[in-house]
Amino acid sequence: MNRQRAVVAPLLILTLALLGSHRVESEEAPRMRDIFVTLQSDGERCTVRNVTIFCSDLETYLRDTLKLPYETVVRLRAGRSTSYQAVRRVLDLIEQSGFRHPARSVPKGS
């Protein structure tokens, strides 16, 4: 019986460790390298970690001030009253800056 416990216990611990370390990554679940940016309704200002800046300065703020690596996923939030053009403009800024965003295809146009 002790020999059976000696074999089963390590297998159980290994199984629990593997299950505990397994994370399902999805586009909906934020990861450690995700950052949230809120586009204000004026379409010109963005809020990042409770700091409001002009969206045109977003790349510099993320790279130089927050020192985020380019692997960081920038998740954009915008209210219903925010125009499509403003959202598209900020997504373009994110793409051009080298950071990523989870929207795979946001059509360009109006």
C-alpha positions as semicolon CSV with decimal commas, in nm:
position;residue;x (nm);y (nm);z (nm)
1;M;0,000;0,000;0,000
2;N;0,284;0,241;0,084
3;R;0,446;0,168;-0,251
4;Q;0,121;0,253;-0,430
5;R;0,101;0,584;-0,239
6;A;0,462;0,656;-0,328
7;V;0,374;0,631;-0,697
8;V;0,030;0,793;-0,688
9;A;0,121;1,099;-0,478
10;P;0,387;1,237;-0,717
11;L;0,159;1,172;-1,015
12;L;-0,125;1,355;-0,843
13;I;0,099;1,650;-0,758
14;L;0,232;1,664;-1,116
15;T;-0,121;1,649;-1,259
16;L;-0,242;1,928;-1,029
17;A;0,060;2,141;-1,115
18;L;0,000;2,096;-1,487
19;L;-0,370;2,177;-1,453
20;G;-0,296;2,481;-1,240
21;S;-0,044;2,619;-1,485
22;H;-0,267;2,569;-1,789
23;R;-0,440;2,893;-1,886
24;V;-0,676;2,933;-2,170
25;E;-0,577;3,248;-2,359
26;S;-0,850;3,415;-2,556
27;E;-0,896;3,754;-2,715
28;E;-1,153;3,831;-2,446
29;A;-0,939;3,746;-2,143
30;P;-0,680;4,014;-2,059
31;R;-0,320;3,896;-2,032
32;M;-0,038;4,033;-1,819
33;R;0,095;4,241;-2,110
34;D;-0,239;4,401;-2,187
35;I;-0,309;4,768;-2,127
36;F;-0,643;4,940;-2,154
37;V;-0,684;5,272;-2,332
38;T;-1,012;5,461;-2,312
39;L;-1,091;5,692;-2,601
40;Q;-1,278;5,994;-2,470
41;S;-1,600;6,103;-2,642
42;D;-1,422;6,406;-2,794
43;G;-1,220;6,161;-3,006
44;E;-0,897;6,348;-2,932
45;R;-0,801;6,240;-2,580
46;C;-0,717;5,895;-2,445
47;T;-0,695;5,780;-2,085
48;V;-0,431;5,527;-1,985
49;R;-0,401;5,416;-1,622
50;N;-0,596;5,722;-1,500
51;V;-0,380;5,964;-1,701
52;T;-0,544;6,155;-1,985
53;I;-0,329;6,248;-2,285
54;F;-0,386;6,344;-2,645
55;C;-0,429;6,026;-2,849
56;S;-0,167;6,156;-3,091
57;D;0,086;6,117;-2,804
58;L;-0,022;5,760;-2,725
59;E;0,277;5,583;-2,880
60;T;0,528;5,804;-2,702
61;Y;0,345;5,769;-2,372
62;L;0,327;5,388;-2,393
63;R;0,684;5,345;-2,515
64;D;0,878;5,619;-2,334
65;T;0,678;5,695;-2,020
66;L;0,534;5,353;-1,934
67;K;0,823;5,170;-2,107
68;L;0,595;4,896;-2,238
69;P;0,737;4,630;-2,468
70;Y;0,597;4,610;-2,820
71;E;0,441;4,271;-2,736
72;T;0,190;4,461;-2,524
73;V;-0,168;4,432;-2,646
74;V;-0,344;4,769;-2,635
75;R;-0,715;4,719;-2,569
76;L;-0,917;5,017;-2,680
77;R;-1,242;5,116;-2,511
78;A;-1,472;5,379;-2,653
79;G;-1,817;5,498;-2,557
80;R;-2,115;5,478;-2,787
81;S;-2,101;5,848;-2,860
82;T;-1,745;5,824;-2,992
83;S;-1,730;5,846;-3,370
84;Y;-1,617;5,557;-3,585
85;Q;-1,352;5,781;-3,744
86;A;-1,200;5,858;-3,403
87;V;-1,186;5,489;-3,311
88;R;-1,032;5,401;-3,647
89;R;-0,775;5,681;-3,611
90;V;-0,660;5,552;-3,269
91;L;-0,648;5,191;-3,393
92;D;-0,433;5,311;-3,684
93;L;-0,203;5,490;-3,437
94;I;-0,168;5,170;-3,235
95;E;-0,091;4,964;-3,545
96;Q;0,162;5,215;-3,680
97;S;0,336;5,239;-3,343
98;G;0,425;4,870;-3,337
99;F;0,192;4,778;-3,054
100;R;-0,089;4,532;-3,113
101;H;-0,464;4,541;-3,056
102;P;-0,710;4,251;-3,042
103;A;-0,943;4,376;-3,320
104;R;-0,845;4,155;-3,609
105;S;-1,038;4,338;-3,873
106;V;-1,196;4,674;-3,833
107;P;-1,303;4,791;-4,177
108;K;-1,151;5,113;-4,299
109;G;-1,394;5,372;-4,422
110;S;-1,701;5,540;-4,282
